[in-house]
Amino acid sequence: MMNLLPFHFLYFEVGAFVIDLILMAILTKAAPRKEAYVLPDLEVVDMTPWKYRKPVIAVTFILLVGIYVLFSPLGLGG
């Protein structure tokens, strides 16, 4: 199929996103809420922090940097 417009589909997506942002800003200014919206907290999910979160974040970050270095010109990519 011939491409009629020389635009990548992501250019269209960015344009649609910007138009949506502008439209939401205009509608928010035109008809603001009378009172602020408060999200109801039903307390269905336990939100206490996981005790292993910091070690898992550290290991994930170290693995990320290690894989980056491995495939960079310093490692196998060189």
PDB file with SEQRES, HELIX, SHEET and CRYST1 records, atoms N, CA, C and O in Angstrom:
SEQRES   1 A   78  MET MET ASN LEU LEU PRO PHE HIS PHE LEU TYR PHE GLU          
SEQRES   2 A   78  VAL GLY ALA PHE VAL ILE ASP LEU ILE LEU MET ALA ILE          
SEQRES   3 A   78  LEU THR LYS ALA ALA PRO ARG LYS GLU ALA TYR VAL LEU          
SEQRES   4 A   78  PRO ASP LEU GLU VAL VAL ASP MET THR PRO TRP LYS TYR          
SEQRES   5 A   78  ARG LYS PRO VAL ILE ALA VAL THR PHE ILE LEU LEU VAL          
SEQRES   6 A   78  GLY ILE TYR VAL LEU PHE SER PRO LEU GLY LEU GLY GLY          
HELIX    1 AA1 PHE A    9  ALA A   30  1                                  22    
HELIX    2 AA2 ARG A   53  LEU A   70  1                                  18    
CRYST1    1.000    1.000    1.000  90.00  90.00  90.00 P 1           1          
ATOM      1  N   MET A   1       0.840  -1.180   0.000  1.00  0.00           N  
ATOM      2  CA  MET A   1       0.000   0.000   0.000  1.00  0.00           C  
ATOM      3  C   MET A   1       0.883   1.241   0.000  1.00  0.00           C  
ATOM      4  O   MET A   1       1.885   1.311   0.712  1.00  0.00           O  
ATOM      5  N   MET A   2       0.498   2.195  -0.796  1.00  0.00           N  
ATOM      6  CA  MET A   2       1.293   3.407  -0.920  1.00  0.00           C  
ATOM      7  C   MET A   2       1.023   4.356   0.246  1.00  0.00           C  
ATOM      8  O   MET A   2      -0.122   4.576   0.642  1.00  0.00           O  
ATOM      9  N   ASN A   3       2.102   4.907   0.779  1.00  0.00           N  
ATOM     10  CA  ASN A   3       1.985   5.859   1.873  1.00  0.00           C  
ATOM     11  C   ASN A   3       1.673   7.237   1.291  1.00  0.00           C  
ATOM     12  O   ASN A   3       2.516   7.837   0.624  1.00  0.00           O  
ATOM     13  N   LEU A   4       0.462   7.739   1.541  1.00  0.00           N  
ATOM     14  CA  LEU A   4       0.049   9.012   0.957  1.00  0.00           C  
ATOM     15  C   LEU A   4       0.691  10.203   1.651  1.00  0.00           C  
ATOM     16  O   LEU A   4       0.964  11.220   1.014  1.00  0.00           O  
ATOM     17  N   LEU A   5       0.933  10.084   2.947  1.00  0.00           N  
ATOM     18  CA  LEU A   5       1.570  11.161   3.686  1.00  0.00           C  
ATOM     19  C   LEU A   5       2.946  10.701   4.139  1.00  0.00           C  
ATOM     20  O   LEU A   5       3.089   9.588   4.644  1.00  0.00           O  
ATOM     21  N   PRO A   6       3.956  11.538   3.967  1.00  0.00           N  
ATOM     22  CA  PRO A   6       5.309  11.116   4.348  1.00  0.00           C  
ATOM     23  C   PRO A   6       5.569  11.267   5.850  1.00  0.00           C  
ATOM     24  O   PRO A   6       6.641  11.720   6.253  1.00  0.00           O  
ATOM     25  N   PHE A   7       4.597  10.892   6.671  1.00  0.00           N  
ATOM     26  CA  PHE A   7       4.732  11.014   8.116  1.00  0.00           C  
ATOM     27  C   PHE A   7       4.825   9.640   8.751  1.00  0.00           C  
ATOM     28  O   PHE A   7       4.140   8.699   8.350  1.00  0.00           O  
ATOM     29  N   HIS A   8       5.679   9.548   9.740  1.00  0.00           N  
ATOM     30  CA  HIS A   8       5.731   8.338  10.547  1.00  0.00           C  
ATOM     31  C   HIS A   8       4.510   8.347  11.457  1.00  0.00           C  
ATOM     32  O   HIS A   8       4.029   9.417  11.829  1.00  0.00           O  
ATOM     33  N   PHE A   9       4.003   7.180  11.818  1.00  0.00           N  
ATOM     34  CA  PHE A   9       2.787   7.139  12.627  1.00  0.00           C  
ATOM     35  C   PHE A   9       2.983   7.795  13.994  1.00  0.00           C  
ATOM     36  O   PHE A   9       2.019   8.268  14.595  1.00  0.00           O  
ATOM     37  N   LEU A  10       4.224   7.827  14.490  1.00  0.00           N  
ATOM     38  CA  LEU A  10       4.462   8.454  15.789  1.00  0.00           C  
ATOM     39  C   LEU A  10       4.278   9.968  15.725  1.00  0.00           C  
ATOM     40  O   LEU A  10       3.914  10.587  16.724  1.00  0.00           O  
ATOM     41  N   TYR A  11       4.527  10.573  14.555  1.00  0.00           N  
ATOM     42  CA  TYR A  11       4.267  12.006  14.410  1.00  0.00           C  
ATOM     43  C   TYR A  11       2.777  12.279  14.591  1.00  0.00           C  
ATOM     44  O   TYR A  11       2.388  13.256  15.231  1.00  0.00           O  
ATOM     45  N   PHE A  12       1.953  11.411  14.024  1.00  0.00           N  
ATOM     46  CA  PHE A  12       0.509  11.544  14.197  1.00  0.00           C  
ATOM     47  C   PHE A  12       0.132  11.392  15.668  1.00  0.00           C  
ATOM     48  O   PHE A  12      -0.686  12.153  16.184  1.00  0.00           O  
ATOM     49  N   GLU A  13       0.729  10.408  16.343  1.00  0.00           N  
ATOM     50  CA  GLU A  13       0.431  10.179  17.762  1.00  0.00           C  
ATOM     51  C   GLU A  13       0.810  11.399  18.605  1.00  0.00           C  
ATOM     52  O   GLU A  13       0.057  11.793  19.495  1.00  0.00           O  
ATOM     53  N   VAL A  14       1.965  11.995  18.333  1.00  0.00           N  
ATOM     54  CA  VAL A  14       2.386  13.189  19.073  1.00  0.00           C  
ATOM     55  C   VAL A  14       1.409  14.329  18.823  1.00  0.00           C  
ATOM     56  O   VAL A  14       1.029  15.037  19.755  1.00  0.00           O  
ATOM     57  N   GLY A  15       1.004  14.509  17.583  1.00  0.00           N  
ATOM     58  CA  GLY A  15       0.038  15.558  17.262  1.00  0.00           C  
ATOM     59  C   GLY A  15      -1.287  15.349  17.975  1.00  0.00           C  
ATOM     60  O   GLY A  15      -1.862  16.296  18.511  1.00  0.00           O  
ATOM     61  N   ALA A  16      -1.775  14.111  17.984  1.00  0.00           N  
ATOM     62  CA  ALA A  16      -3.031  13.806  18.673  1.00  0.00           C  
ATOM     63  C   ALA A  16      -2.894  14.042  20.174  1.00  0.00           C  
ATOM     64  O   ALA A  16      -3.825  14.530  20.814  1.00  0.00           O  
ATOM     65  N   PHE A  17      -1.740  13.698  20.735  1.00  0.00           N  
ATOM     66  CA  PHE A  17      -1.501  13.911  22.161  1.00  0.00           C  
ATOM     67  C   PHE A  17      -1.522  15.395  22.501  1.00  0.00           C  
ATOM     68  O   PHE A  17      -2.138  15.801  23.487  1.00  0.00           O  
ATOM     69  N   VAL A  18      -0.853  16.199  21.691  1.00  0.00           N  
ATOM     70  CA  VAL A  18      -0.812  17.647  21.933  1.00  0.00           C  
ATOM     71  C   VAL A  18      -2.211  18.246  21.798  1.00  0.00           C  
ATOM     72  O   VAL A  18      -2.604  19.091  22.601  1.00  0.00           O  
ATOM     73  N   ILE A  19      -2.956  17.814  20.794  1.00  0.00           N  
ATOM     74  CA  ILE A  19      -4.330  18.308  20.626  1.00  0.00           C  
ATOM     75  C   ILE A  19      -5.183  17.927  21.836  1.00  0.00           C  
ATOM     76  O   ILE A  19      -5.975  18.737  22.315  1.00  0.00           O  
ATOM     77  N   ASP A  20      -5.023  16.694  22.332  1.00  0.00           N  
ATOM     78  CA  ASP A  20      -5.758  16.264  23.528  1.00  0.00           C  
ATOM     79  C   ASP A  20      -5.403  17.121  24.738  1.00  0.00           C  
ATOM     80  O   ASP A  20      -6.286  17.513  25.501  1.00  0.00           O  
ATOM     81  N   LEU A  21      -4.113  17.416  24.919  1.00  0.00           N  
ATOM     82  CA  LEU A  21      -3.701  18.257  26.044  1.00  0.00           C  
ATOM     83  C   LEU A  21      -4.327  19.644  25.962  1.00  0.00           C  
ATOM     84  O   LEU A  21      -4.820  20.175  26.957  1.00  0.00           O  
ATOM     85  N   ILE A  22      -4.301  20.218  24.775  1.00  0.00           N  
ATOM     86  CA  ILE A  22      -4.879  21.553  24.586  1.00  0.00           C  
ATOM     87  C   ILE A  22      -6.382  21.520  24.848  1.00  0.00           C  
ATOM     88  O   ILE A  22      -6.919  22.409  25.508  1.00  0.00           O  
ATOM     89  N   LEU A  23      -7.059  20.497  24.333  1.00  0.00           N  
ATOM     90  CA  LEU A  23      -8.498  20.374  24.533  1.00  0.00           C  
ATOM     91  C   LEU A  23      -8.839  20.207  26.017  1.00  0.00           C  
ATOM     92  O   LEU A  23      -9.786  20.823  26.507  1.00  0.00           O  
ATOM     93  N   MET A  24      -8.079  19.386  26.725  1.00  0.00           N  
ATOM     94  CA  MET A  24      -8.328  19.207  28.162  1.00  0.00           C  
ATOM     95  C   MET A  24      -8.091  20.499  28.932  1.00  0.00           C  
ATOM     96  O   MET A  24      -8.842  20.812  29.855  1.00  0.00           O  
ATOM     97  N   ALA A  25      -7.056  21.254  28.565  1.00  0.00           N  
ATOM     98  CA  ALA A  25      -6.785  22.527  29.239  1.00  0.00           C  
ATOM     99  C   ALA A  25      -7.917  23.518  28.994  1.00  0.00           C  
ATOM    100  O   ALA A  25      -8.342  24.215  29.916  1.00  0.00           O  
ATOM    101  N   ILE A  26      -8.403  23.583  27.766  1.00  0.00           N  
ATOM    102  CA  ILE A  26      -9.500  24.503  27.440  1.00  0.00           C  
ATOM    103  C   ILE A  26     -10.765  24.117  28.195  1.00  0.00           C  
ATOM    104  O   ILE A  26     -11.435  24.977  28.766  1.00  0.00           O  
ATOM    105  N   LEU A  27     -11.094  22.824  28.199  1.00  0.00           N  
ATOM    106  CA  LEU A  27     -12.302  22.379  28.892  1.00  0.00           C  
ATOM    107  C   LEU A  27     -12.198  22.561  30.404  1.00  0.00           C  
ATOM    108  O   LEU A  27     -13.196  22.855  31.062  1.00  0.00           O  
ATOM    109  N   THR A  28     -11.010  22.392  30.953  1.00  0.00           N  
ATOM    110  CA  THR A  28     -10.824  22.601  32.388  1.00  0.00           C  
ATOM    111  C   THR A  28     -11.019  24.069  32.752  1.00  0.00           C  
ATOM    112  O   THR A  28     -11.613  24.380  33.784  1.00  0.00           O  
ATOM    113  N   LYS A  29     -10.524  24.964  31.913  1.00  0.00           N  
ATOM    114  CA  LYS A  29     -10.701  26.400  32.173  1.00  0.00           C  
ATOM    115  C   LYS A  29     -12.147  26.829  31.926  1.00  0.00           C  
ATOM    116  O   LYS A  29     -12.659  27.700  32.629  1.00  0.00           O  
ATOM    117  N   ALA A  30     -12.809  26.229  30.938  1.00  0.00           N  
ATOM    118  CA  ALA A  30     -14.169  26.629  30.587  1.00  0.00           C  
ATOM    119  C   ALA A  30     -15.187  26.155  31.623  1.00  0.00           C  
ATOM    120  O   ALA A  30     -16.135  26.877  31.930  1.00  0.00           O  
ATOM    121  N   ALA A  31     -15.003  24.955  32.162  1.00  0.00           N  
ATOM    122  CA  ALA A  31     -15.975  24.405  33.113  1.00  0.00           C  
ATOM    123  C   ALA A  31     -15.250  23.730  34.271  1.00  0.00           C  
ATOM    124  O   ALA A  31     -15.209  22.502  34.342  1.00  0.00           O  
ATOM    125  N   PRO A  32     -14.675  24.522  35.183  1.00  0.00           N  
ATOM    126  CA  PRO A  32     -13.962  23.905  36.306  1.00  0.00           C  
ATOM    127  C   PRO A  32     -14.934  23.263  37.301  1.00  0.00           C  
ATOM    128  O   PRO A  32     -16.114  23.612  37.348  1.00  0.00           O  
ATOM    129  N   ARG A  33     -14.419  22.327  38.089  1.00  0.00           N  
ATOM    130  CA  ARG A  33     -15.238  21.682  39.123  1.00  0.00           C  
ATOM    131  C   ARG A  33     -15.533  22.690  40.235  1.00  0.00           C  
ATOM    132  O   ARG A  33     -14.717  23.564  40.530  1.00  0.00           O  
ATOM    133  N   LYS A  34     -16.698  22.556  40.838  1.00  0.00           N  
ATOM    134  CA  LYS A  34     -17.059  23.461  41.932  1.00  0.00           C  
ATOM    135  C   LYS A  34     -16.246  23.159  43.185  1.00  0.00           C  
ATOM    136  O   LYS A  34     -15.896  24.068  43.937  1.00  0.00           O  
ATOM    137  N   GLU A  35     -15.949  21.887  43.407  1.00  0.00           N  
ATOM    138  CA  GLU A  35     -15.108  21.498  44.539  1.00  0.00           C  
ATOM    139  C   GLU A  35     -14.088  20.476  44.060  1.00  0.00           C  
ATOM    140  O   GLU A  35     -14.318  19.756  43.088  1.00  0.00           O  
ATOM    141  N   ALA A  36     -12.975  20.425  44.746  1.00  0.00           N  
ATOM    142  CA  ALA A  36     -11.884  19.541  44.332  1.00  0.00           C  
ATOM    143  C   ALA A  36     -12.310  18.080  44.422  1.00  0.00           C  
ATOM    144  O   ALA A  36     -13.021  17.682  45.344  1.00  0.00           O  
ATOM    145  N   TYR A  37     -11.865  17.292  43.453  1.00  0.00           N  
ATOM    146  CA  TYR A  37     -12.174  15.864  43.439  1.00  0.00           C  
ATOM    147  C   TYR A  37     -11.261  15.147  44.421  1.00  0.00           C  
ATOM    148  O   TYR A  37     -10.046  15.344  44.409  1.00  0.00           O  
ATOM    149  N   VAL A  38     -11.847  14.322  45.265  1.00  0.00           N  
ATOM    150  CA  VAL A  38     -11.087  13.518  46.218  1.00  0.00           C  
ATOM    151  C   VAL A  38     -11.287  12.058  45.849  1.00  0.00           C  
ATOM    152  O   VAL A  38     -12.412  11.559  45.837  1.00  0.00           O  
ATOM    153  N   LEU A  39     -10.196  11.382  45.550  1.00  0.00           N  
ATOM    154  CA  LEU A  39     -10.269   9.979  45.173  1.00  0.00           C  
ATOM    155  C   LEU A  39     -10.613   9.145  46.401  1.00  0.00           C  
ATOM    156  O   LEU A  39      -9.893   9.199  47.398  1.00  0.00           O  
ATOM    157  N   PRO A  40     -11.694   8.376  46.352  1.00  0.00           N  
ATOM    158  CA  PRO A  40     -12.061   7.580  47.522  1.00  0.00           C  
ATOM    159  C   PRO A  40     -11.084   6.426  47.724  1.00  0.00           C  
ATOM    160  O   PRO A  40     -10.757   5.703  46.783  1.00  0.00           O  
ATOM    161  N   ASP A  41     -10.625   6.264  48.961  1.00  0.00           N  
ATOM    162  CA  ASP A  41      -9.708   5.177  49.294  1.00  0.00           C  
ATOM    163  C   ASP A  41     -10.513   4.067  49.947  1.00  0.00           C  
ATOM    164  O   ASP A  41     -10.956   4.202  51.088  1.00  0.00           O  
ATOM    165  N   LEU A  42     -10.703   2.971  49.226  1.00  0.00           N  
ATOM    166  CA  LEU A  42     -11.504   1.862  49.732  1.00  0.00           C  
ATOM    167  C   LEU A  42     -10.692   0.919  50.605  1.00  0.00           C  
ATOM    168  O   LEU A  42     -11.250   0.008  51.217  1.00  0.00           O  
ATOM    169  N   GLU A  43      -9.384   1.126  50.670  1.00  0.00           N  
ATOM    170  CA  GLU A  43      -8.465   0.308  51.467  1.00  0.00           C  
ATOM    171  C   GLU A  43      -8.618  -1.182  51.167  1.00  0.00           C  
ATOM    172  O   GLU A  43      -8.634  -2.013  52.076  1.00  0.00           O  
ATOM    173  N   VAL A  44      -8.728  -1.503  49.883  1.00  0.00           N  
ATOM    174  CA  VAL A  44      -8.857  -2.891  49.456  1.00  0.00           C  
ATOM    175  C   VAL A  44      -7.480  -3.543  49.360  1.00  0.00           C  
ATOM    176  O   VAL A  44      -7.348  -4.750  49.561  1.00  0.00           O  
ATOM    177  N   VAL A  45      -6.459  -2.749  49.052  1.00  0.00           N  
ATOM    178  CA  VAL A  45      -5.105  -3.265  48.868  1.00  0.00           C  
ATOM    179  C   VAL A  45      -4.224  -2.766  50.012  1.00  0.00           C  
ATOM    180  O   VAL A  45      -4.258  -1.588  50.367  1.00  0.00           O  
ATOM    181  N   ASP A  46      -3.446  -3.666  50.577  1.00  0.00           N  
ATOM    182  CA  ASP A  46      -2.507  -3.297  51.637  1.00  0.00           C  
ATOM    183  C   ASP A  46      -1.354  -2.512  51.014  1.00  0.00           C  
ATOM    184  O   ASP A  46      -0.655  -3.023  50.138  1.00  0.00           O  
ATOM    185  N   MET A  47      -1.156  -1.282  51.460  1.00  0.00           N  
ATOM    186  CA  MET A  47      -0.151  -0.405  50.860  1.00  0.00           C  
ATOM    187  C   MET A  47       1.098  -0.249  51.719  1.00  0.00           C  
ATOM    188  O   MET A  47       1.844   0.713  51.535  1.00  0.00           O  
ATOM    189  N   THR A  48       1.346  -1.164  52.650  1.00  0.00           N  
ATOM    190  CA  THR A  48       2.573  -1.079  53.442  1.00  0.00           C  
ATOM    191  C   THR A  48       3.761  -1.402  52.546  1.00  0.00           C  
ATOM    192  O   THR A  48       3.678  -2.314  51.723  1.00  0.00           O  
ATOM    193  N   PRO A  49       4.868  -0.669  52.688  1.00  0.00           N  
ATOM    194  CA  PRO A  49       6.033  -0.888  51.827  1.00  0.00           C  
ATOM    195  C   PRO A  49       6.622  -2.290  52.018  1.00  0.00           C  
ATOM    196  O   PRO A  49       6.666  -2.820  53.128  1.00  0.00           O  
ATOM    197  N   TRP A  50       7.070  -2.867  50.910  1.00  0.00           N  
ATOM    198  CA  TRP A  50       7.678  -4.185  50.919  1.00  0.00           C  
ATOM    199  C   TRP A  50       9.054  -4.076  51.564  1.00  0.00           C  
ATOM    200  O   TRP A  50       9.807  -3.155  51.247  1.00  0.00           O  
ATOM    201  N   LYS A  51       9.399  -4.995  52.459  1.00  0.00           N  
ATOM    202  CA  LYS A  51      10.656  -4.849  53.197  1.00  0.00           C  
ATOM    203  C   LYS A  51      11.887  -5.113  52.331  1.00  0.00           C  
ATOM    204  O   LYS A  51      12.983  -4.702  52.711  1.00  0.00           O  
ATOM    205  N   TYR A  52      11.752  -5.772  51.200  1.00  0.00           N  
ATOM    206  CA  TYR A  52      12.894  -6.061  50.326  1.00  0.00           C  
ATOM    207  C   TYR A  52      13.009  -5.081  49.160  1.00  0.00           C  
ATOM    208  O   TYR A  52      13.767  -5.328  48.221  1.00  0.00           O  
ATOM    209  N   ARG A  53      12.274  -3.979  49.205  1.00  0.00           N  
ATOM    210  CA  ARG A  53      12.258  -3.082  48.047  1.00  0.00           C  
ATOM    211  C   ARG A  53      13.618  -2.464  47.759  1.00  0.00           C  
ATOM    212  O   ARG A  53      14.012  -2.384  46.595  1.00  0.00           O  
ATOM    213  N   LYS A  54      14.343  -2.027  48.774  1.00  0.00           N  
ATOM    214  CA  LYS A  54      15.631  -1.365  48.534  1.00  0.00           C  
ATOM    215  C   LYS A  54      16.690  -2.333  48.011  1.00  0.00           C  
ATOM    216  O   LYS A  54      17.405  -1.974  47.075  1.00  0.00           O  
ATOM    217  N   PRO A  55      16.832  -3.551  48.570  1.00  0.00           N  
ATOM    218  CA  PRO A  55      17.790  -4.491  47.971  1.00  0.00           C  
ATOM    219  C   PRO A  55      17.428  -4.874  46.536  1.00  0.00           C  
ATOM    220  O   PRO A  55      18.315  -5.015  45.694  1.00  0.00           O  
ATOM    221  N   VAL A  56      16.145  -5.041  46.252  1.00  0.00           N  
ATOM    222  CA  VAL A  56      15.727  -5.399  44.890  1.00  0.00           C  
ATOM    223  C   VAL A  56      16.010  -4.250  43.933  1.00  0.00           C  
ATOM    224  O   VAL A  56      16.438  -4.488  42.804  1.00  0.00           O  
ATOM    225  N   ILE A  57      15.783  -3.020  44.354  1.00  0.00           N  
ATOM    226  CA  ILE A  57      16.104  -1.862  43.515  1.00  0.00           C  
ATOM    227  C   ILE A  57      17.603  -1.806  43.248  1.00  0.00           C  
ATOM    228  O   ILE A  57      18.021  -1.553  42.119  1.00  0.00           O  
ATOM    229  N   ALA A  58      18.419  -2.041  44.280  1.00  0.00           N  
ATOM    230  CA  ALA A  58      19.876  -2.000  44.114  1.00  0.00           C  
ATOM    231  C   ALA A  58      20.349  -3.084  43.153  1.00  0.00           C  
ATOM    232  O   ALA A  58      21.158  -2.810  42.268  1.00  0.00           O  
ATOM    233  N   VAL A  59      19.857  -4.305  43.314  1.00  0.00           N  
ATOM    234  CA  VAL A  59      20.265  -5.409  42.431  1.00  0.00           C  
ATOM    235  C   VAL A  59      19.816  -5.137  41.000  1.00  0.00           C  
ATOM    236  O   VAL A  59      20.572  -5.374  40.058  1.00  0.00           O  
ATOM    237  N   THR A  60      18.600  -4.646  40.831  1.00  0.00           N  
ATOM    238  CA  THR A  60      18.098  -4.333  39.490  1.00  0.00           C  
ATOM    239  C   THR A  60      18.952  -3.259  38.829  1.00  0.00           C  
ATOM    240  O   THR A  60      19.283  -3.372  37.649  1.00  0.00           O  
ATOM    241  N   PHE A  61      19.311  -2.223  39.572  1.00  0.00           N  
ATOM    242  CA  PHE A  61      20.137  -1.150  39.020  1.00  0.00           C  
ATOM    243  C   PHE A  61      21.522  -1.665  38.651  1.00  0.00           C  
ATOM    244  O   PHE A  61      22.047  -1.328  37.589  1.00  0.00           O  
ATOM    245  N   ILE A  62      22.117  -2.479  39.515  1.00  0.00           N  
ATOM    246  CA  ILE A  62      23.446  -3.041  39.227  1.00  0.00           C  
ATOM    247  C   ILE A  62      23.391  -3.936  37.996  1.00  0.00           C  
ATOM    248  O   ILE A  62      24.289  -3.887  37.156  1.00  0.00           O  
ATOM    249  N   LEU A  63      22.344  -4.756  37.878  1.00  0.00           N  
ATOM    250  CA  LEU A  63      22.193  -5.597  36.687  1.00  0.00           C  
ATOM    251  C   LEU A  63      22.011  -4.751  35.430  1.00  0.00           C  
ATOM    252  O   LEU A  63      22.575  -5.067  34.384  1.00  0.00           O  
ATOM    253  N   LEU A  64      21.238  -3.693  35.525  1.00  0.00           N  
ATOM    254  CA  LEU A  64      21.022  -2.812  34.379  1.00  0.00           C  
ATOM    255  C   LEU A  64      22.331  -2.196  33.906  1.00  0.00           C  
ATOM    256  O   LEU A  64      22.632  -2.211  32.713  1.00  0.00           O  
ATOM    257  N   VAL A  65      23.105  -1.658  34.834  1.00  0.00           N  
ATOM    258  CA  VAL A  65      24.390  -1.051  34.475  1.00  0.00           C  
ATOM    259  C   VAL A  65      25.342  -2.118  33.952  1.00  0.00           C  
ATOM    260  O   VAL A  65      26.071  -1.879  32.990  1.00  0.00           O  
ATOM    261  N   GLY A  66      25.342  -3.296  34.576  1.00  0.00           N  
ATOM    262  CA  GLY A  66      26.213  -4.380  34.118  1.00  0.00           C  
ATOM    263  C   GLY A  66      25.895  -4.834  32.706  1.00  0.00           C  
ATOM    264  O   GLY A  66      26.805  -5.048  31.905  1.00  0.00           O  
ATOM    265  N   ILE A  67      24.616  -4.985  32.388  1.00  0.00           N  
ATOM    266  CA  ILE A  67      24.225  -5.387  31.034  1.00  0.00           C  
ATOM    267  C   ILE A  67      24.579  -4.295  30.037  1.00  0.00           C  
ATOM    268  O   ILE A  67      25.022  -4.587  28.926  1.00  0.00           O  
ATOM    269  N   TYR A  68      24.387  -3.034  30.426  1.00  0.00           N  
ATOM    270  CA  TYR A  68      24.750  -1.923  29.549  1.00  0.00           C  
ATOM    271  C   TYR A  68      26.248  -1.954  29.244  1.00  0.00           C  
ATOM    272  O   TYR A  68      26.649  -1.809  28.089  1.00  0.00           O  
ATOM    273  N   VAL A  69      27.073  -2.142  30.270  1.00  0.00           N  
ATOM    274  CA  VAL A  69      28.529  -2.188  30.073  1.00  0.00           C  
ATOM    275  C   VAL A  69      28.910  -3.421  29.269  1.00  0.00           C  
ATOM    276  O   VAL A  69      29.801  -3.353  28.422  1.00  0.00           O  
ATOM    277  N   LEU A  70      28.247  -4.550  29.521  1.00  0.00           N  
ATOM    278  CA  LEU A  70      28.555  -5.788  28.796  1.00  0.00           C  
ATOM    279  C   LEU A  70      28.368  -5.616  27.295  1.00  0.00           C  
ATOM    280  O   LEU A  70      29.198  -6.081  26.513  1.00  0.00           O  
ATOM    281  N   PHE A  71      27.297  -4.958  26.883  1.00  0.00           N  
ATOM    282  CA  PHE A  71      27.025  -4.803  25.456  1.00  0.00           C  
ATOM    283  C   PHE A  71      27.538  -3.485  24.883  1.00  0.00           C  
ATOM    284  O   PHE A  71      27.284  -3.189  23.715  1.00  0.00           O  
ATOM    285  N   SER A  72      28.247  -2.696  25.666  1.00  0.00           N  
ATOM    286  CA  SER A  72      28.825  -1.445  25.187  1.00  0.00           C  
ATOM    287  C   SER A  72      30.179  -1.730  24.530  1.00  0.00           C  
ATOM    288  O   SER A  72      30.635  -2.873  24.530  1.00  0.00           O  
ATOM    289  N   PRO A  73      30.822  -0.706  23.974  1.00  0.00           N  
ATOM    290  CA  PRO A  73      32.161  -0.909  23.412  1.00  0.00           C  
ATOM    291  C   PRO A  73      33.184  -1.376  24.449  1.00  0.00           C  
ATOM    292  O   PRO A  73      34.224  -1.916  24.071  1.00  0.00           O  
ATOM    293  N   LEU A  74      32.924  -1.188  25.727  1.00  0.00           N  
ATOM    294  CA  LEU A  74      33.841  -1.677  26.757  1.00  0.00           C  
ATOM    295  C   LEU A  74      33.758  -3.190  26.921  1.00  0.00           C  
ATOM    296  O   LEU A  74      34.720  -3.813  27.370  1.00  0.00           O  
ATOM    297  N   GLY A  75      32.633  -3.786  26.569  1.00  0.00           N  
ATOM    298  CA  GLY A  75      32.422  -5.218  26.746  1.00  0.00           C  
ATOM    299  C   GLY A  75      32.411  -5.960  25.420  1.00  0.00           C  
ATOM    300  O   GLY A  75      33.334  -5.832  24.615  1.00  0.00           O  
ATOM    301  N   LEU A  76      31.349  -6.741  25.200  1.00  0.00           N  
ATOM    302  CA  LEU A  76      31.241  -7.564  23.992  1.00  0.00           C  
ATOM    303  C   LEU A  76      31.042  -6.743  22.725  1.00  0.00           C  
ATOM    304  O   LEU A  76      31.347  -7.215  21.629  1.00  0.00           O  
ATOM    305  N   GLY A  77      30.541  -5.537  22.858  1.00  0.00           N  
ATOM    306  CA  GLY A  77      30.289  -4.712  21.680  1.00  0.00           C  
ATOM    307  C   GLY A  77      31.534  -4.102  21.071  1.00  0.00           C  
ATOM    308  O   GLY A  77      31.464  -3.501  19.999  1.00  0.00           O  
ATOM    309  N   GLY A  78      32.673  -4.243  21.730  1.00  0.00           N  
ATOM    310  CA  GLY A  78      33.881  -3.579  21.249  1.00  0.00           C  
ATOM    311  C   GLY A  78      34.754  -4.391  20.430  1.00  0.00           C  
ATOM    312  O   GLY A  78      35.796  -3.916  19.980  1.00  0.00           O  
TER     313      GLY A  78                                                      
END                                                                             
